[in-house]
Amino acid sequence: MTTVQESIDVAVPVSTAYNQWTQFETFPQFMGGVESITQASDTRSHWVTKIGGVEREFDTEITEQHPDERIAWKSVDGKSHAGVVTFHRIDDTTSRVAVQLDWHPETFTEKVGSAVNADNRQVKSDLQRFKDFIESTSTETGSWRGDIDAPPSGTASGSATAGAADLSDPSLDDPESGGPRATVAPS
């Protein structure tokens, strides 16, 4: 499994950064390789990506979400990835957005890309584009302020299918907080 951790400070309040991140369908505006995201429900979405010539379609489920704090997800259809984005208040007008992404490279191209840290560079550049996007608009394009508690430790969310169940959910790594708190230094 490959783990990517990156963070960036953005010159907007934490609620603005968080609110924008809940607008999954806008991700193609600042995430390289994300062709489209269709939100099927408050907790499910369908992704179409093309990164390094590798096309993927997969479904994700939010496993934990707390306004202005964190959004954790995992794939539910056999593609092996999960992640968490945390939001940290620096001051009234500055926030830190930290991403942890865990995934299993499948193709030769993905394995080579992971070996040369192309995935780290992709996440870092996506965060920079997010920063540019949110700072240029100074306001979110929408928000979803729902709260989703993590499933009890050691249990699956019930909707995971074979293949995704063997990938631990990084939002469950820290029993005290319900998930990891990124400690990556700002870029």
C-alpha positions in Angstrom: 0.0 0.0 0.0 1.1 3.5 -0.8 0.4 6.4 1.6 0.5 10.0 0.5 0.4 12.9 3.0 0.4 16.5 2.0 -0.9 19.7 3.5 -1.2 23.4 2.6 -2.2 26.6 4.3 -5.0 28.6 2.7 -5.9 32.2 3.3 -9.6 31.5 4.1 -11.4 30.7 7.3 -11.6 26.9 8.2 -15.3 26.8 7.5 -14.8 28.2 3.9 -12.1 25.6 3.1 -14.2 22.8 4.6 -17.4 23.9 2.9 -15.7 24.0 -0.5 -14.2 20.5 0.0 -17.7 19.1 0.5 -18.6 20.2 -3.1 -17.2 17.0 -4.7 -18.6 17.8 -8.1 -16.3 20.8 -8.3 -13.1 18.8 -7.8 -12.3 18.6 -11.6 -11.8 22.4 -11.4 -8.7 21.9 -9.2 -7.8 18.3 -9.2 -5.6 17.1 -12.1 -6.8 13.8 -13.5 -10.3 14.0 -12.1 -12.6 13.9 -15.1 -15.9 13.9 -13.1 -17.6 13.2 -9.8 -21.3 12.4 -9.6 -22.7 12.6 -6.1 -25.3 9.8 -5.7 -26.2 10.6 -2.1 -24.9 12.5 0.9 -22.4 9.7 1.5 -21.8 8.1 -1.9 -20.2 9.4 -5.1 -19.0 8.0 -8.4 -15.6 9.1 -9.7 -14.1 9.0 -13.2 -10.3 9.7 -13.3 -7.6 9.6 -15.8 -4.1 9.9 -14.4 -0.9 9.0 -16.2 -3.0 7.5 -19.0 -4.8 5.1 -16.6 -8.5 5.5 -16.6 -10.5 4.4 -13.5 -14.1 4.6 -12.5 -15.0 3.8 -8.9 -17.5 4.5 -6.1 -16.6 6.0 -2.7 -18.4 6.2 0.6 -17.8 8.8 3.3 -17.0 6.9 6.4 -16.8 10.0 8.7 -17.5 13.6 8.4 -17.5 16.4 11.0 -18.0 20.0 9.9 -14.8 22.1 9.9 -12.8 19.1 11.1 -12.6 16.1 8.7 -13.9 14.1 5.8 -12.9 10.4 5.6 -13.7 8.1 2.7 -13.0 4.7 1.2 -13.7 3.0 -2.1 -16.6 0.5 -2.0 -16.3 -1.3 -5.3 -13.1 -3.2 -5.2 -10.7 -0.4 -6.0 -8.2 -0.1 -3.1 -8.0 3.3 -1.7 -9.1 5.3 1.3 -8.3 8.7 2.7 -9.0 11.6 5.1 -8.8 15.3 4.7 -8.5 17.3 7.9 -9.1 21.0 8.4 -7.1 23.0 11.0 -7.8 26.6 12.1 -4.6 28.6 12.1 -6.3 31.9 12.8 -9.5 33.6 11.8 -8.5 33.9 8.2 -6.1 31.1 7.6 -6.6 27.3 7.6 -4.5 24.2 7.0 -5.9 21.5 4.8 -4.1 18.1 5.3 -4.7 15.1 3.0 -3.8 11.5 3.7 -4.5 9.1 0.9 -3.8 5.3 1.1 -4.0 3.3 -2.1 -2.8 0.1 -3.8 -1.2 0.8 -7.2 -2.6 -1.8 -9.6 -1.1 -1.3 -13.0 2.5 -1.2 -14.0 2.2 2.5 -14.7 0.6 3.2 -11.3 3.4 1.2 -9.6 6.1 3.1 -11.4 4.4 6.4 -10.6 4.1 5.5 -7.0 7.8 4.5 -6.9 8.9 7.8 -8.2 6.5 9.7 -6.0 4.3 11.0 -8.8 1.3 10.5 -6.6 2.8 12.8 -3.9 3.5 15.4 -6.5 -0.1 15.0 -7.9 -1.7 15.6 -4.4 0.7 18.5 -3.7 -0.2 20.2 -7.0 -3.9 19.5 -6.4 -3.7 21.2 -3.0 -2.0 24.2 -4.6 -4.8 24.4 -7.2 -7.3 24.1 -4.4 -5.6 27.0 -2.6 -5.6 29.1 -5.8 -9.2 28.3 -6.4 -10.6 29.0 -2.9 -8.4 32.1 -2.4 -9.4 33.6 -5.8 -13.1 33.2 -5.0 -12.8 34.0 -1.3 -16.0 32.0 -0.8 -17.2 28.5 -1.2 -19.4 27.4 -4.1 -21.7 25.6 -1.7 -21.6 23.5 1.5 -22.8 20.3 3.1 -22.7 20.5 6.9 -23.9 17.0 7.7 -22.2 15.0 10.5 -21.3 11.3 9.9 -19.9 9.3 12.8 -17.2 6.7 12.1 -18.4 3.1 12.4 -17.3 1.5 15.7 -13.7 0.4 15.6 -13.1 -3.0 14.0 -16.4 -3.0 12.0 -17.1 -2.3 8.4 -19.6 0.3 7.4 -21.8 -2.4 6.0 -21.8 -1.2 2.5 -18.2 -2.1 1.6 -17.9 -4.9 -1.0 -15.3 -7.5 -1.4 -11.9 -6.1 -2.3 -12.3 -2.9 -0.4 -12.9 -4.5 2.9 -9.2 -5.5 3.2 -8.1 -1.9 3.1 -8.2 -0.3 6.5 -10.0 3.0 6.8 -7.5 5.6 7.8 -10.2 7.5 9.7 -10.2 4.7 12.2 -6.4 4.7 12.9 -6.6 6.9 16.1 -9.2 5.7 18.6 -9.0 9.0 20.6 -10.0 11.3 17.8 -11.8 8.8 15.5 -9.0 9.1 12.9 -5.5 10.4 12.2 -4.7 14.0 12.7 -2.3 14.9 10.0 1.1 16.3 11.3 2.5 17.1 7.9 4.3 20.5 7.9 2.8 23.2 5.6 4.1 23.2 2.1 
